[in-house]
Amino acid sequence: MLKERALSWYTDTKQREKDEKQNKDAKIKSAIMKHGKKRYKDFVNSDGSKKKKEFIKDKRGVRALHKGKWGYMKNKKFKAD
């Protein structure tokens, strides 16, 4: 009985891995068909797994609070408003 459980767990795990691989391959294949060979990687990886690297750039620096005053921090220097 123990052998049967171990065998079923093993086959279930192997089947799950096989299904995941097939899903990944199908996703890549559909992206290639839709966007072309050179650009498909951007669309395969853009499902939210990557963090967005966009941030608002301001010439004054980053908005900060220092010693009870609001201002901007740039190059490790603080300038109050």
Protein Blocks (a to p, Z undefined) as FASTA:
>chain_A
ZZmmmmmmmmmmmmmmmmmmmmmmmmmmmmmmmnojklmmmmmmmnopaccfbdcddfkb
pcddeehiacddeehiacdZZ
